[in-house]
């Protein structure tokens, strides 16, 4: 049922929803995984448009099919107890008399109604739900080696379609590999979250991560830039093509405007990114290994061997690519 709330209230609803996501560190229009597809109505198959695309996509459902409460009932289903609806906005035209000319004219007013994702419902006929499309993305060996051999690596899980690092419980959550546009995008996102994890108190104890107070804070901006720069370093190290770094560059730019008057910002963030990548690769900036276990000779030798293997794998990976970025 359509709500009779005034158009001013609808604008507030939309704005507040976007702000909520941004304050959680979710940028709805910046994702490289797309298995959920464009948000559509399950019954009409019509795609939602405008701001509705971002409002519904940012909810991170595995499939972006939605239904009104009435449509759920008509299909013989029901909404699960405790589930909350999502807002869809639309323009509705009204006839209004012009006070000066006394002529009738059409005036748009913003309205909204509410929908539920299919995962919020029970007993929706399976034949009504399209099958998921999965891409045949394959693991990249050198990227796997970089991640798996990181000292004190945090736990990595694939429970929800979100990419984030949980600093309190020290784990990384990632969308599944096959749901990304390509394998390179998956590892770019994983490298980004892994860079965040280096700031944990048991690793580099980085204040920008530990003292961040939301997206509007200076620490958050520095931490995000550090993670993006570090992810670019790691992708370059692994021999991932330069075109895969374009989104990262655009993302970095979005944070620079806030601190454009801080001349030390870029240098500082770059330094933190270098420390983080050195930690992940288990090397020192002077090419000596960073010994996490009291600098024992045995550990140092293992680190040297691992770094040599990574370098050889990078050379091999580069021989398979045509466009590469050098570090």
ABEGO torsion letter per residue (X at the ends): XBBABBAAAAAAAAAAAAAAAAAAGBBAABBABAAAEBBBBAAAGBBBBEAAAAAAAAAGBABBBBBBAAAAAAAGBBBBBGBBBBBBBBBBBBBBBBAAAGBBBBBBBBBBBBBBBAAABBGBBAAABBBBBBBBBBBBAAAAAAAAABBGBBBBBBABBBBBBBAAAGBBBBBBAAABABAAAAAAAAAAAAAAAAABAABAGBAAAAABAEAABAAAAAAAAAAAAAAAAAAAAAGBBAAAAAAAAAAAAAAAAAAAABAAAAAAAAAAAAAAAAAAAGBBAAGBBBBABGGBAAAAAAAAAAAAAAAAAAAAAAAABABBBBX
